[in-house]
Amino acid sequence: MNRFFSKRAAGAKRSAIRELLKLTEKPEIISFAGGLPDPETFPREELAQIAADELRNHYENVLQYGASEGSLTLRKAVSRWFKTHGLEVSVDEMLVTTASQQGLDLIGKALVDPGDVVFCGLPTYLGAIQAFRLFQADLVGVPLEEDGMDLNVLEKKIAQAKADGKRIKGVYVIPDFQNPTGITMSREKRIRLLEIARREDFLIFEDDPYGQLRFAGERIPSIRSMDTDGRVILLFTLSKVLSAGLRLAILIADTRFMDVFVRMKQASDLCTSKLTQHLAARFFLDYDMEAHLDLLRRRYRAKRDAMLAALSRYMPEDEGITWTRPDGGLFLWVRLPEGIDTEEMFPRALEKKVAYVIGSAFYVDGSGRNEMRLCYSVVTEEKIEEGIKRLSEVVREELARSRIGGFVG
Ligand SMILES: Cc1ncc(COP(=O)(O)O)c(C=O)c1O
C-alpha cells in the first residue's frame, strides 16, 4: 500500500501524545495527561435551550450550508465582545474555522512552502508541530525563559537561517499560559518580538486558547492588538472557553490574507458547521460571557492551587526538581534532574496509576527528556492530591534508581 501514499502523508507521524493517552484511559488511572477542558465548565443547559430553539425555529438556516468565511452573526458577536477586551477586529478580518487546529492547517497550506523556517518554542504545542511539519516547514526551536521565548537566541537563529540562505516565514507563539509549560510572554518581549518580525519581515502566528483563562496577575495585551502593519495572524478558539466539541475558532488576519485563507478553507470543508456557529453566537448574544468565564477562572484556579500545594507537599523539591506556577490556563511543567527520563519512567507511573505527558513530545529537537506536562483541568481536587502523591513516589524511586545506576556505572 505504501506506494500509493503521497510523500506528504508518508512523512506524517501519529501524535505521540494520542498514542500514550490511549494507555491512560483506564478509570483507575489518575491522568494529568490529556489537555482537555473540564466538562463541568460546558454551559450545557444554556446550549441545550439554544439548540432546541435553533433546530425548531431556524432549521432552514442552521441545518444548511453556510458561507466559507463563517456566520456573520457569530463574527459580529465575537467582534463586539473582543472590543470589550481592547481588541478592535472587523468582521472582514475574521474567518471562522473548524477550531484552531484547522486554523493551523490553513496557515500551513496558505503560507508555508517546503523548507520555510518557522520558529517555535522549545517546548511548544504538539498539534502545531504536526500541522507545520505536514507542510514541510523547517521548524526551528527557541528555548523558553520564565517570561517567554528567549529573543536573544531567536536573533542568533535568525542570523543563522539567513546565513544558510533559508527563507524565514514566521514565528509560532502561544503568549498566554503556553501549552505545554503554562509560561506567559511578558509585554516587553511581545513588543520586541513584533519589532524583530517587522525588521526581518516575517509573520507572527499567535495562538491564544488560554488568554481568557487568567485567574491571577494582570492581563497583557495580545501581540495582535499591538500590530500596526498586519503581520500577526491570531487564532482564538472557543474550545477552552465554551466547548471543545463545538469545534469553533476564529482566525484573525489582515484582509489582504483573507481571500487565500477562504480558498484554502473551501478546499478543506466548504464551511464550518452552521449549527455550532449559531449555538456559540447565541451564547455570546443571550448570556453573560464574562460571568461564565469567571466561573471557569475560579474553577481552574482552585485546581491549580491544589496541584501546586500537592507538589510542594510531596515532591522532593530540594533534589533539583522545579515546576512552573502559571497564572492561568490548564497546565504546568515539571523539570526533573538531568538523567531522569520521563519516557522510561512512564510505564512505572502507569503501574502506580498516574499519568502525564512526556516532555520530549513537545520539543522539535527531541530534547526535554527529563521534563513532563501536568494538566490540572479535568481531575478533581482530591484526585489531584492523590495523583501528585503517587507521581512523587514514582519520582523518588526514579531518583534512587539513578543514584544507584550512577554508582554502579
Ligand atoms: C496552543 C493550542 N493551540 C491549538 C489547540 C487546538 O485547539 P482546537 O483545535 O480545539 O481549537 C490547542 C488545544 O489544546 C492548544 O493548546
The ligand as a Gaussian input file, in Angstrom:
#p B3LYP/6-31G(d) Opt

LIG

0 1
 C       -1.947000      26.039000      21.925000
 C       -3.078000      25.285000      21.322000
 N       -3.436000      25.551000      20.063000
 C       -4.446000      24.904000      19.476000
 C       -5.157000      23.930000      20.148000
 C       -6.244000      23.210000      19.393000
 O       -7.474000      23.532000      19.861000
 P       -8.791000      23.446000      18.996000
 O       -8.487000      22.788000      17.701000
 O       -9.747000      22.673000      19.838000
 O       -9.223000      24.861000      18.831000
 C       -4.827000      23.604000      21.459000
 C       -5.526000      22.532000      22.176000
 O       -5.178000      22.076000      23.209000
 C       -3.757000      24.313000      22.057000
 O       -3.364000      24.063000      23.310000

